[in-house]
Amino acid sequence: MKEVKRPWGDFKQFVFNEKCTVKILEVSPNSMLSLQKHKKRKEMWYFLTSGFAEVGNKKNRIKKGETVIINKNVSHRLYAKNKSVKVLEISFGTFDENDEIRLEDKYGRK
């Protein structure tokens, strides 16, 4: 991510001329994504609200405005405690929902 200052304020440039897929994820209170990894893509999470992330073996509280990079083949998940979490997710590389390898899922999905 690149931050650029202008006389009128600033802007954050997340992607420049790259093939990517962009989503906004919202995790409900007391919910979590599956613990997963991807073979074909790298992801960047930009936190629109404060929340929680597990990347590799580390669990962290992430502040609004912070960025987390998830490389290919690294386990990761978002989770919320008592408030919902909103994240801008940018996937770099070949995007395919079938590239999601679930390692653990609280909802019983495979």
FIKOLZA-1660 file (N, C-alpha, C; in steps of 0.1 Angstrom, whole numbers, plus 5000, padded with zeros to 4 digits):
% residues 110
   i   px   py   pz ch aa at
   1 5008 4988 5000  A  M  N
   1 5000 5000 5000  A  M CA
   1 5009 5012 5000  A  M  C
   2 5005 5022 4992  A  K  N
   2 5012 5034 4991  A  K CA
   2 5003 5046 4996  A  K  C
   3 5009 5054 5004  A  E  N
   3 5001 5066 5009  A  E CA
   3 5007 5078 5002  A  E  C
   4 4998 5087 4996  A  V  N
   4 5003 5098 4988  A  V CA
   4 4996 5111 4994  A  V  C
   5 5004 5121 4998  A  K  N
   5 4999 5133 5004  A  K CA
   5 4996 5143 4992  A  K  C
   6 4986 5150 4993  A  R  N
   6 4982 5161 4984  A  R CA
   6 4978 5173 4992  A  R  C
   7 4977 5185 4985  A  P  N
   7 4974 5197 4993  A  P CA
   7 4960 5196 4999  A  P  C
   8 4951 5188 4993  A  W  N
   8 4937 5187 4998  A  W CA
   8 4936 5175 5008  A  W  C
   9 4946 5168 5010  A  G  N
   9 4945 5156 5020  A  G CA
   9 4955 5145 5015  A  G  C
  10 4950 5133 5014  A  D  N
  10 4959 5122 5009  A  D CA
  10 4950 5111 5004  A  D  C
  11 4957 5101 4998  A  F  N
  11 4950 5089 4993  A  F CA
  11 4959 5077 4995  A  F  C
  12 4952 5065 4997  A  K  N
  12 4959 5053 4998  A  K CA
  12 4957 5045 4985  A  K  C
  13 4968 5041 4979  A  Q  N
  13 4968 5033 4967  A  Q CA
  13 4971 5019 4971  A  Q  C
  14 4961 5010 4969  A  F  N
  14 4963 4996 4973  A  F CA
  14 4969 4988 4962  A  F  C
  15 4965 4991 4949  A  V  N
  15 4969 4983 4938  A  V CA
  15 4972 4992 4926  A  V  C
  16 4982 4989 4918  A  F  N
  16 4985 4997 4906  A  F CA
  16 4988 4987 4895  A  F  C
  17 4979 4987 4885  A  N  N
  17 4981 4979 4873  A  N CA
  17 4984 4964 4876  A  N  C
  18 4977 4958 4886  A  E  N
  18 4979 4944 4888  A  E CA
  18 4966 4936 4887  A  E  C
  19 4967 4924 4883  A  K  N
  19 4955 4915 4883  A  K CA
  19 4952 4912 4897  A  K  C
  20 4940 4915 4901  A  C  N
  20 4936 4912 4915  A  C CA
  20 4921 4911 4916  A  C  C
  21 4916 4906 4928  A  T  N
  21 4902 4905 4931  A  T CA
  21 4900 4913 4944  A  T  C
  22 4890 4921 4945  A  V  N
  22 4888 4930 4957  A  V CA
  22 4874 4927 4963  A  V  C
  23 4874 4925 4976  A  K  N
  23 4862 4922 4983  A  K CA
  23 4862 4930 4996  A  K  C
  24 4850 4933 5002  A  I  N
  24 4849 4938 5015  A  I CA
  24 4843 4926 5023  A  I  C
  25 4850 4922 5033  A  L  N
  25 4845 4911 5042  A  L CA
  25 4839 4917 5055  A  L  C
  26 4828 4912 5059  A  E  N
  26 4823 4916 5072  A  E CA
  26 4820 4903 5081  A  E  C
  27 4827 4903 5092  A  V  N
  27 4826 4891 5101  A  V CA
  27 4817 4895 5112  A  V  C
  28 4806 4888 5114  A  S  N
  28 4796 4891 5125  A  S CA
  28 4803 4889 5139  A  S  C
  29 4797 4895 5149  A  P  N
  29 4802 4894 5163  A  P CA
  29 4803 4879 5167  A  P  C
  30 4813 4875 5174  A  N  N
  30 4815 4862 5179  A  N CA
  30 4816 4851 5168  A  N  C
  31 4821 4855 5156  A  S  N
  31 4822 4846 5144  A  S CA
  31 4836 4847 5139  A  S  C
  32 4839 4837 5130  A  M  N
  32 4852 4836 5124  A  M CA
  32 4852 4830 5111  A  M  C
  33 4862 4833 5102  A  L  N
  33 4863 4826 5090  A  L CA
  33 4870 4812 5093  A  L  C
  34 4870 4803 5084  A  S  N
  34 4877 4791 5086  A  S CA
  34 4892 4794 5086  A  S  C
  35 4900 4785 5093  A  L  N
  35 4914 4786 5092  A  L CA
  35 4918 4780 5078  A  L  C
  36 4924 4788 5070  A  Q  N
  36 4926 4784 5056  A  Q CA
  36 4939 4788 5050  A  Q  C
  37 4942 4783 5038  A  K  N
  37 4954 4788 5031  A  K CA
  37 4951 4787 5016  A  K  C
  38 4959 4793 5008  A  H  N
  38 4957 4793 4993  A  H CA
  38 4970 4790 4986  A  H  C
  39 4970 4782 4976  A  K  N
  39 4982 4778 4968  A  K CA
  39 4985 4788 4957  A  K  C
  40 4974 4795 4952  A  K  N
  40 4975 4803 4940  A  K CA
  40 4975 4818 4942  A  K  C
  41 4972 4822 4954  A  R  N
  41 4971 4837 4956  A  R CA
  41 4977 4842 4970  A  R  C
  42 4981 4854 4970  A  K  N
  42 4985 4861 4981  A  K CA
  42 4974 4871 4985  A  K  C
  43 4972 4874 4997  A  E  N
  43 4961 4884 5001  A  E CA
  43 4966 4895 5009  A  E  C
  44 4960 4906 5008  A  M  N
  44 4962 4918 5017  A  M CA
  44 4949 4922 5023  A  M  C
  45 4949 4923 5037  A  W  N
  45 4938 4928 5044  A  W CA
  45 4940 4942 5049  A  W  C
  46 4931 4951 5046  A  Y  N
  46 4932 4965 5051  A  Y CA
  46 4919 4966 5060  A  Y  C
  47 4922 4968 5073  A  F  N
  47 4911 4968 5083  A  F CA
  47 4903 4981 5083  A  F  C
  48 4891 4980 5080  A  L  N
  48 4882 4992 5079  A  L CA
  48 4876 4994 5093  A  L  C
  49 4877 4984 5102  A  T  N
  49 4874 4986 5116  A  T CA
  49 4884 4978 5124  A  T  C
  50 4886 4980 5136  A  S  N
  50 4895 4971 5144  A  S CA
  50 4890 4957 5145  A  S  C
  51 4899 4947 5146  A  G  N
  51 4895 4933 5146  A  G CA
  51 4906 4924 5150  A  G  C
  52 4905 4912 5146  A  F  N
  52 4914 4902 5150  A  F CA
  52 4918 4893 5138  A  F  C
  53 4931 4889 5137  A  A  N
  53 4936 4881 5126  A  A CA
  53 4945 4870 5132  A  A  C
  54 4944 4859 5126  A  E  N
  54 4954 4848 5129  A  E CA
  54 4961 4845 5116  A  E  C
  55 4974 4847 5116  A  V  N
  55 4982 4845 5104  A  V CA
  55 4994 4836 5109  A  V  C
  56 4996 4824 5102  A  G  N
  56 5006 4815 5107  A  G CA
  56 5002 4811 5121  A  G  C
  57 5011 4811 5130  A  N  N
  57 5008 4807 5144  A  N CA
  57 5005 4819 5153  A  N  C
  58 5004 4831 5148  A  K  N
  58 5002 4843 5156  A  K CA
  58 4988 4849 5155  A  K  C
  59 4982 4852 5167  A  K  N
  59 4969 4858 5168  A  K CA
  59 4972 4873 5172  A  K  C
  60 4966 4882 5165  A  N  N
  60 4968 4896 5168  A  N CA
  60 4955 4904 5168  A  N  C
  61 4955 4915 5176  A  R  N
  61 4944 4925 5175  A  R CA
  61 4949 4935 5165  A  R  C
  62 4942 4938 5155  A  I  N
  62 4946 4947 5144  A  I CA
  62 4937 4960 5145  A  I  C
  63 4944 4971 5144  A  K  N
  63 4937 4984 5146  A  K CA
  63 4931 4988 5132  A  K  C
  64 4921 4996 5132  A  K  N
  64 4915 5002 5120  A  K CA
  64 4926 5010 5113  A  K  C
  65 4927 5007 5100  A  G  N
  65 4937 5014 5091  A  G CA
  65 4950 5006 5090  A  G  C
  66 4951 4995 5097  A  E  N
  66 4963 4987 5096  A  E CA
  66 4961 4977 5085  A  E  C
  67 4973 4972 5080  A  T  N
  67 4973 4962 5069  A  T CA
  67 4980 4950 5073  A  T  C
  68 4975 4938 5068  A  V  N
  68 4981 4925 5071  A  V CA
  68 4983 4919 5057  A  V  C
  69 4995 4913 5055  A  I  N
  69 4998 4906 5042  A  I CA
  69 4999 4891 5045  A  I  C
  70 4992 4883 5037  A  I  N
  70 4992 4869 5038  A  I CA
  70 4998 4863 5026  A  I  C
  71 5009 4857 5027  A  N  N
  71 5016 4850 5015  A  N CA
  71 5009 4837 5012  A  N  C
  72 5012 4832 5000  A  K  N
  72 5006 4819 4996  A  K CA
  72 5010 4809 5006  A  K  C
  73 5002 4799 5008  A  N  N
  73 5004 4787 5016  A  N CA
  73 5006 4790 5031  A  N  C
  74 5002 4802 5035  A  V  N
  74 5002 4806 5050  A  V CA
  74 4988 4805 5055  A  V  C
  75 4987 4798 5066  A  S  N
  75 4973 4797 5073  A  S CA
  75 4969 4810 5078  A  S  C
  76 4956 4813 5077  A  H  N
  76 4951 4826 5082  A  H CA
  76 4936 4825 5084  A  H  C
  77 4931 4834 5092  A  R  N
  77 4916 4836 5094  A  R CA
  77 4914 4850 5101  A  R  C
  78 4902 4855 5098  A  L  N
  78 4897 4867 5105  A  L CA
  78 4888 4862 5116  A  L  C
  79 4887 4870 5127  A  Y  N
  79 4876 4867 5136  A  Y CA
  79 4872 4879 5144  A  Y  C
  80 4860 4878 5149  A  A  N
  80 4854 4890 5156  A  A CA
  80 4851 4885 5170  A  A  C
  81 4852 4894 5180  A  K  N
  81 4848 4891 5193  A  K CA
  81 4834 4897 5195  A  K  C
  82 4832 4907 5203  A  N  N
  82 4819 4912 5206  A  N CA
  82 4814 4923 5196  A  N  C
  83 4822 4927 5186  A  K  N
  83 4818 4936 5176  A  K CA
  83 4821 4931 5162  A  K  C
  84 4814 4934 5152  A  S  N
  84 4817 4929 5138  A  S CA
  84 4830 4935 5133  A  S  C
  85 4836 4929 5124  A  V  N
  85 4849 4933 5118  A  V CA
  85 4847 4935 5103  A  V  C
  86 4852 4946 5098  A  K  N
  86 4851 4949 5083  A  K CA
  86 4865 4950 5078  A  K  C
  87 4868 4943 5067  A  V  N
  87 4881 4943 5061  A  V CA
  87 4880 4944 5046  A  V  C
  88 4888 4952 5040  A  L  N
  88 4890 4952 5025  A  L CA
  88 4900 4942 5022  A  L  C
  89 4897 4932 5014  A  E  N
  89 4906 4921 5010  A  E CA
  89 4909 4922 4996  A  E  C
  90 4922 4922 4993  A  I  N
  90 4927 4922 4979  A  I CA
  90 4935 4910 4977  A  I  C
  91 4931 4902 4967  A  S  N
  91 4937 4889 4964  A  S CA
  91 4946 4891 4951  A  S  C
  92 4958 4887 4952  A  F  N
  92 4968 4889 4941  A  F CA
  92 4971 4875 4935  A  F  C
  93 4970 4874 4922  A  G  N
  93 4973 4861 4915  A  G CA
  93 4960 4855 4910  A  G  C
  94 4960 4843 4907  A  T  N
  94 4948 4836 4902  A  T CA
  94 4938 4834 4913  A  T  C
  95 4926 4840 4911  A  F  N
  95 4916 4839 4921  A  F CA
  95 4906 4828 4918  A  F  C
  96 4904 4819 4927  A  D  N
  96 4895 4808 4925  A  D CA
  96 4890 4804 4939  A  D  C
  97 4877 4804 4942  A  E  N
  97 4871 4801 4955  A  E CA
  97 4875 4786 4958  A  E  C
  98 4878 4778 4948  A  N  N
  98 4882 4764 4951  A  N CA
  98 4896 4763 4955  A  N  C
  99 4904 4774 4955  A  D  N
  99 4918 4774 4960  A  D CA
  99 4918 4775 4975  A  D  C
 100 4907 4775 4981  A  E  N
 100 4906 4777 4996  A  E CA
 100 4908 4763 5002  A  E  C
 101 4919 4761 5009  A  I  N
 101 4921 4748 5016  A  I CA
 101 4918 4751 5031  A  I  C
 102 4907 4745 5035  A  R  N
 102 4902 4747 5049  A  R CA
 102 4910 4737 5058  A  R  C
 103 4916 4743 5069  A  L  N
 103 4924 4735 5078  A  L CA
 103 4915 4733 5091  A  L  C
 104 4906 4742 5094  A  E  N
 104 4897 4741 5105  A  E CA
 104 4885 4750 5103  A  E  C
 105 4873 4745 5107  A  D  N
 105 4861 4753 5104  A  D CA
 105 4851 4751 5115  A  D  C
 106 4847 4761 5122  A  K  N
 106 4838 4760 5133  A  K CA
 106 4824 4757 5129  A  K  C
 107 4821 4758 5116  A  Y  N
 107 4808 4755 5111  A  Y CA
 107 4807 4742 5104  A  Y  C
 108 4817 4734 5105  A  G  N
 108 4817 4720 5099  A  G CA
 108 4819 4719 5084  A  G  C
 109 4823 4730 5078  A  R  N
 109 4825 4729 5063  A  R CA
 109 4838 4722 5060  A  R  C
 110 4839 4716 5048  A  K  N
 110 4851 4709 5044  A  K CA
 110 4859 4717 5034  A  K  C
% end
